[in-house]
Amino acid sequence: MDTVLSGIRPTGNLHMGNYFGAVKNFLKMQHEYNCFFFIADLHSLTTHPTPTDLHDNVRKVLAEYLACGLDPEAATIYVQSDVPEISELYLLMNMNAYVGELQRTTTFKEKMRKQPDNVNAGLLTYPVLMATDILIHRATKVPVGKDQKPHLEITAKYARRFNQIYKVDYFPEPEAFNYGKDLVKVPGLDGSGKMGKSEGNGIYLIDDPKVIRKKVMSAVTDAGPTEPHQKMSDGVANLFTIMKIVSTPDMVKFYKDKYNACEIRYGDMKKQVAEDIVNYLNPIRERIQEIYADNDYLRKVVNMGAEKARESASKTLKDVREIIGFKPF
């Protein structure tokens, strides 16, 4: 069975775009592959070296993913810093990573521009840590977006380099994995094509009904169609896309007919979309709050995840140490 690995950054809450994208992928994959999902708290220090409350950020993101349906019995869910083998393999992999190639990576150049006062060594070797996360479990598939493919290519390069240097065939070269080709992409409320944290145009799973209604009512639309079957503006098309996700087919058809007849009232449509989103997300929000408050359950999940992850990681690290030449007396 293929091993799949994916990381989760403990920064910010999940929005609908995350849920219908990555999370829906995870829920399917966990029952079909040997899945490792980890909360990348070590990674987060490269850009937030002094977080206000790193532990609470981890708790929040863990509670959200569990509430969405991630199953700790089916997949290995762990916190990156709970697996010390990662840090040791990261050190060993750094010995075969070269400063010049790390300085040329696109993400390092971008981060240098964005945080010129915090160009730390961890930022420079970020690709090595990302590669280590994958290689520690000898993962063969990694769900990544286009922006992360260069890092996956670097991981494959480090796997080849290790195998060549030590004349072994140990690390597999992981490949990009697009599991959710048919999943719906949720657009932003500002008329853009993507819902995202940085864009500030998202509806979060933890948002209460009042917040959701306010956000939807402020969604970008237009002055309305002036002729039947007029092409929709981006904002209106986005609103219909969201409606298709959370509303009944009859309701979507009703407003489509109103639009095509030039009789649509966007205010009424927004109220309907807002209520349908509230009804859709309410069970998830309540489950998030329930899990977040259950410290015993969260402790059980992370302890079980750490044990399973360390079992896999320690085997890899033992093999790597022996391949390099570290042997007990």
For each residue, the residues with C-beta under 8 A, 3 or more apart:
1: 33 34
2: 33 34 140 141
3: 33 34 35 36 137 138 139 140 141
4: 29 33 34 35 36 139 140 141 142 143 177
5: 35 36 37 38 133 134 137 139 141 142 174
6: 22 26 35 36 37 38 142 143
7: 37 38 39 40 43 80 130 133
8: 37 38 39 40 61 65
9: 39 40 43 44 61
10: 39 40 41 44 54 57 58 60 61
11: 44 48 57 197
12: 197
13: 60 61 64 204 205 206
14: 18 19 23 61 64 65 68 204 205 206
15: 18 19 186 195 196 197 202 203 204 205
16: 19 20 186 195 202 203 204 205 242 245 277 281
17: 20 21 185 186 188 194 195 196 202
18: 14 15 21 22 23
19: 14 15 16 23 24 68 186 205 284
20: 16 17 23 24 183 184 185 186 245
21: 17 18 24 25 180 183 185 186
22: 6 18 25 26 143
23: 14 18 19 20 26 27 65 68 69 70
24: 19 20 21 27 28 180 183
25: 21 22 28 29 143 179 180 183
26: 6 22 23 29 30 35 37 65 70 75
27: 23 24 30 68 69 70
28: 24 25 31 32 179 180
29: 4 25 26 32 33 35 75 143 179
30: 26 27 33 35 37 70 71 74 75
31: 28 71 74
32: 28 29
33: 1 2 3 4 29 30 141
34: 1 2 3 4
35: 3 4 5 6 26 29 30 74 75 76
36: 3 4 5 6 75 76 78 137 139 309 312
37: 5 6 7 8 26 30 65 70 75 76 77 78
38: 5 6 7 8 77 78 79 80 83 133 309
39: 7 8 9 10 58 61 62 78 79 80
40: 7 8 9 10 43 44 80 133
41: 10 44 45 54 57 58 79 80 81
42: 45 80 81 86 87 129
43: 7 9 40 46 80 126 129 130
44: 9 10 11 40 41 47 48 51 54 57
45: 41 42 48 49 51 122
46: 43 49 111 120 122 123 126
47: 44 111 115 118 123
48: 11 44 45 51
49: 45 46 118 120
50:
51: 44 45 48 54 57
52:
53: 56 57
54: 10 41 44 51 57 58
55: 58 59
56: 53 59 60
57: 10 11 41 44 51 53 54 60 61
58: 10 39 41 54 55 61 62 79
59: 55 56 62 63 292 298
60: 10 13 56 57 63 64 292
61: 8 9 10 13 14 39 57 58 64 65
62: 39 58 59 65 66 77 79 298 301 302
63: 59 60 66 67 288 291 292 298
64: 13 14 60 61 67 68 205 206 288
65: 8 14 23 26 37 61 62 68 70 77
66: 62 63 69 70 72 77 291 301
67: 63 64 205 284 287 288 290 291
68: 14 19 23 27 64 65 205 284
69: 23 27 66
70: 23 26 27 30 37 65 66 75 77
71: 30 31 74 75
72: 66 75 76 77 301 304 305
73:
74: 30 31 35 71
75: 26 29 30 35 36 37 70 71 72
76: 35 36 37 72 305 308 309 312
77: 37 38 62 65 66 70 72 301 302 305
78: 36 37 38 39 82 83 302 305 306 308 309
79: 38 39 41 58 62 82 83 302 305 306
80: 7 38 39 40 41 42 43 83 86 133
81: 41 42
82: 78 79 302 305 306 309 310
83: 38 78 79 80 86 136 306 309 310 313
84: 87 88
85: 88 89 136 310 313 314 316 317
86: 42 80 83 89 90 129 132 133 136 313
87: 42 84 90 91
88: 84 85 91 92 317
89: 85 86 92 93 132 135 136 313 316 317 320
90: 86 87 93 94 125 128 129 132
91: 87 88 94 95
92: 88 89 95 320 321 324
93: 89 90 96 97 128 131 132 135 158 162
94: 90 91 97 125 128
95: 91 92
96: 93 158 161 162 165
97: 93 94 101 102 125 127 128 158
98: 101 102
99: 102 103 124
100: 103 104
101: 97 98 104 105
102: 97 98 99 105 108 124 125 127 128
103: 99 100 108 124
104: 100 101 108 109
105: 101 102 108 109 127 150 154
106: 109 110 150
107: 110 111 126 127 150 151
108: 102 103 104 105 111 112 123 124 126 127
109: 104 105 106 112 113
110: 106 107 113 114
111: 46 47 107 108 114 115 119 123 126
112: 108 109 115 116 119 123
113: 109 110 116
114: 110 111
115: 47 111 112 118 119 123
116: 112 113 119
117:
118: 47 49 115 123
119: 111 112 115 116 123 124
120: 46 49 123 124
121: 124 125
122: 45 46 125 126 129
123: 46 47 108 111 112 115 118 119 120 126
124: 99 102 103 108 119 120 121
125: 90 94 97 102 121 122 128 129
126: 43 46 107 108 111 122 123 129 130
127: 97 102 105 107 108 130 131 151 154 155
128: 90 93 94 97 102 125 131 132 158
129: 42 43 86 90 122 125 126 132 133
130: 7 43 126 127 133 134 151 154 155
131: 93 127 128 134 135 151 154 155 158 159
132: 86 89 90 93 128 129 135 136
133: 5 7 38 40 80 86 129 130 136
134: 5 130 131 137 139 142 152 155 174
135: 89 93 131 132 138 139 155 158 159 171 316
136: 83 85 86 89 132 133 312 313 316 317
137: 3 5 36 134 309 312 313 316
138: 3 135 171 172 316
139: 3 4 5 36 134 135 142 172 174
140: 2 3 4 172 174 175
141: 2 3 4 5 33 174 175 176 177
142: 4 5 6 134 139 152 155 174 175 176 177
143: 4 6 22 25 29 176 177 178 179
144: 148 149 151 152 176 177
145: 148 149
146: 149
147: 150
148: 144 145 151 152
149: 144 145 146 152 153 176
150: 105 106 107 147 153 154
151: 107 127 130 131 144 148 154 155
152: 134 142 144 148 149 155 156 174 175 176
153: 149 150 156 157
154: 105 127 130 131 150 151 157 158
155: 127 130 131 134 135 142 151 152 158 159 173 174
156: 152 153 159 160 173 174
157: 153 154 160 161
158: 93 96 97 128 131 135 154 155 161 162 171
159: 131 135 155 156 162 163 171 172 173 174
160: 156 157 163 164 173
161: 96 157 158 164 165
162: 93 96 158 159 165 166 168 170 171 320
163: 159 160 166 167 168 169 170 171
164: 160 161 167
165: 96 161 162
166: 162 163 170 323 324
167: 163 164
168: 162 163 323
169: 163
170: 162 163 166 319 320 323
171: 135 138 158 159 162 163
172: 138 139 140 159
173: 155 156 159 160
174: 5 134 139 140 141 142 152 155 156 159
175: 140 141 142 152
176: 141 142 143 144 149 152
177: 4 141 142 143 144
178: 143 181
179: 25 28 29 143
180: 21 24 25 28 183
181: 178
182:
183: 20 21 24 25 180
184: 20 241 244 245
185: 17 20 21 193 194
186: 15 16 17 19 20 21 195 241 242 245
187: 192 193 194 195 237 238 241 242
188: 17 191 192 193 194 195 196 199 201 202 238
189: 195 201 202 203 215 216 218 219 220 238
190: 199 200 201 219 220 235
191: 188 220 233 234 235 238
192: 187 188 199 201 234 238
193: 185 187 188 234 238
194: 17 185 187 188 199
195: 15 16 17 186 187 188 189 199 201 202 203
196: 15 17 188 199 201 202
197: 11 12 15 200 202
198:
199: 188 190 192 194 195 196 202
200: 190 197
201: 188 189 190 192 195 196
202: 15 16 17 188 189 195 196 197 199
203: 15 16 189 195 207 212 215 216 277 281
204: 13 14 15 16 207
205: 13 14 15 16 19 64 67 68 281 284 285 288
206: 13 14 64 285 288 289
207: 203 204 211 212 215 281 285
208: 211 212 285
209: 212 213 278 282
210: 213 214
211: 207 208 214 215
212: 203 207 208 209 215 216 274 277 278 281
213: 209 210 216 217 271 274 275 278
214: 210 211 217 218
215: 189 203 207 211 212 218 219
216: 189 203 212 213 219 270 273 274 277
217: 213 214 267 270 271 274
218: 189 214 215
219: 189 190 215 216 235 238 239 270
220: 189 190 191 234 235 238
221: 233 235 236 239 266 270
222: 233 235 236
223:
224: 262 264 266
225: 228 230 232 259 260 262 264
226: 230 262
227: 230 262
228: 225 260 261 262
229: 260
230: 225 226 227 262
231:
232: 225 236 237 240 259
233: 191 221 222 236 237
234: 191 192 193 220 237 238
235: 190 191 219 220 221 222 238 239
236: 221 222 232 233 239 240 259 266
237: 187 232 233 234 240 241
238: 187 188 189 191 192 193 219 220 234 235 241 242
239: 219 221 235 236 242 243 266 269 270 273
240: 232 236 237 243 244 252 255 256 259
241: 184 186 187 237 238 244 245
242: 16 186 187 238 239 245 246 273 277
243: 239 240 246 247 251 252 255 269 272 273 276
244: 184 240 241 247 252
245: 16 20 184 186 241 242 280
246: 242 243 273 276 277 279 280
247: 243 244 251 252 272 273 276
248: 251 252
249: 252 253
250: 253 254
251: 243 247 248 254 255 272 276
252: 240 243 244 247 248 249 255 256
253: 249 250 256 257
254: 250 251 257 258
255: 240 243 251 252 258 259 264 269 272
256: 240 252 253 259 260
257: 253 254 260 261
258: 254 255 261 263 264 265 269
259: 225 232 236 240 255 256 262 264
260: 225 228 229 256 257
261: 228 257 258 264
262: 224 225 226 227 228 230 259
263: 258
264: 224 225 255 258 259 261 269
265: 258 268 269
266: 221 224 236 239 269 270
267: 217 270 271
268: 265 271 272
269: 239 243 255 258 264 265 266 272 273
270: 216 217 219 221 239 266 267 273 274
271: 213 217 267 268 274 275
272: 243 247 251 255 268 269 275 276
273: 216 239 242 243 246 247 269 270 276 277
274: 212 213 216 217 270 271 277 278
275: 213 271 272 278 279
276: 243 246 247 251 272 273 279 280
277: 16 203 212 216 242 246 273 274 280 281
278: 209 212 213 274 275 281 282
279: 246 275 276 282
280: 245 246 276 277
281: 16 203 205 207 212 277 278 284 285
282: 209 278 279 285 286
283: 286 287
284: 19 67 68 205 281 287 288
285: 205 206 207 208 281 282 288 289
286: 282 283 289 290
287: 67 283 284 290 291
288: 63 64 67 205 206 284 285 291 292
289: 206 285 286 292 293
290: 67 286 287 293 294
291: 63 66 67 287 288 294 297 298
292: 59 60 63 288 289 298
293: 289 290
294: 290 291 297 298
295: 298 299
296: 299 300
297: 291 294 300 301
298: 59 62 63 291 292 294 295 301 302
299: 295 296 302 303
300: 296 297 303 304
301: 62 66 72 77 297 298 304 305
302: 62 77 78 79 82 298 299 305 306
303: 299 300 306 307
304: 72 300 301 307 308
305: 72 76 77 78 79 82 301 302 308 309
306: 78 79 82 83 302 303 309 310
307: 303 304 310 311
308: 76 78 304 305 311 312
309: 36 38 76 78 82 83 137 305 306 312 313
310: 82 83 85 306 307 313 314
311: 307 308 314 315
312: 36 76 136 137 308 309 315 316
313: 83 85 86 89 136 137 309 310 316 317
314: 85 310 311 317 318
315: 311 312 318 319
316: 85 89 135 136 137 138 312 313 319 320
317: 85 88 89 136 313 314 320 321
318: 314 315 321 322
319: 170 315 316 322 323
320: 89 92 162 170 316 317 323 324
321: 92 317 318 324 326 327
322: 318 319 325 326 327
323: 166 168 170 319 320
324: 92 166 320 321
325: 322
326: 321 322
327: 321 322
328:
329:
